[in-house]
Amino acid sequence: AALDGAGRLAALDAAFASADGGIRAFVLALREQIGFAYYSDPAIKRSFAYTGPPQPQGFADFGERPR
């Protein structure tokens, strides 16, 4: 939490470049769980006029480094 934006991106880059595949899997699982928690919050859901799935076709770039 103490890292600035550049530091956070550097940490993600290091995780995705790591030879330990468990680190990348952890980052992807964490991102998935954070997304579920965020978008399942009733206050967040109310802020969207559209109530259907946010991406009916899925996220083709989900396995890539966040931008």
C-alpha positions as CSV (number, residue, x, y, z in Angstrom):
1,A,0.0,0.0,0.0
2,A,3.0,2.3,0.5
3,L,4.1,2.0,-3.1
4,D,3.3,4.7,-5.6
5,G,1.8,3.9,-9.0
6,A,5.1,3.2,-10.6
7,G,6.1,0.9,-7.7
8,R,2.9,-1.0,-7.9
9,L,3.3,-1.6,-11.7
10,A,7.0,-2.7,-11.1
11,A,5.8,-5.2,-8.5
12,L,3.2,-6.6,-10.9
13,D,5.8,-6.8,-13.7
14,A,8.1,-8.7,-11.4
15,A,5.3,-11.1,-10.4
16,F,4.4,-11.8,-14.1
17,A,8.1,-12.2,-15.1
18,S,8.9,-14.5,-12.2
19,A,9.9,-18.1,-13.0
20,D,7.7,-19.2,-10.0
21,G,4.3,-19.7,-11.7
22,G,2.6,-19.7,-8.3
23,I,3.2,-15.9,-8.0
24,R,1.4,-15.2,-11.3
25,A,-1.4,-17.5,-10.3
26,F,-1.7,-15.7,-6.9
27,V,-1.9,-12.3,-8.5
28,L,-4.6,-13.4,-11.0
29,A,-6.6,-15.1,-8.3
30,L,-6.3,-12.0,-6.1
31,R,-7.4,-9.7,-8.9
32,E,-10.4,-12.0,-9.6
33,Q,-11.5,-12.0,-5.9
34,I,-11.1,-8.2,-5.5
35,G,-13.2,-7.7,-8.7
36,F,-15.9,-10.0,-7.4
37,A,-15.9,-8.2,-4.0
38,Y,-16.0,-4.7,-5.6
39,Y,-18.7,-5.4,-8.2
40,S,-20.9,-7.4,-5.8
41,D,-21.2,-4.4,-3.4
42,P,-24.7,-3.1,-3.6
43,A,-23.6,0.6,-3.7
44,I,-21.3,-0.1,-6.7
45,K,-24.0,-2.1,-8.5
46,R,-26.5,0.8,-8.1
47,S,-24.1,3.2,-9.7
48,F,-24.5,1.4,-13.1
49,A,-27.6,1.9,-15.2
50,Y,-27.1,-1.5,-16.9
51,T,-27.9,-4.4,-14.7
52,G,-26.8,-7.3,-17.0
53,P,-23.3,-8.9,-17.0
54,P,-20.5,-6.3,-17.4
55,Q,-18.8,-8.3,-20.1
56,P,-21.1,-10.9,-21.7
57,Q,-18.3,-12.0,-24.0
58,G,-15.8,-12.3,-21.1
59,F,-12.4,-10.6,-20.8
60,A,-10.0,-11.8,-23.5
61,D,-7.0,-10.2,-21.8
62,F,-7.7,-11.3,-18.3
63,G,-4.5,-13.4,-18.1
64,E,-2.3,-10.4,-19.1
65,R,-0.7,-7.8,-16.8
66,P,-3.2,-5.1,-15.7
67,R,-2.9,-1.8,-17.6
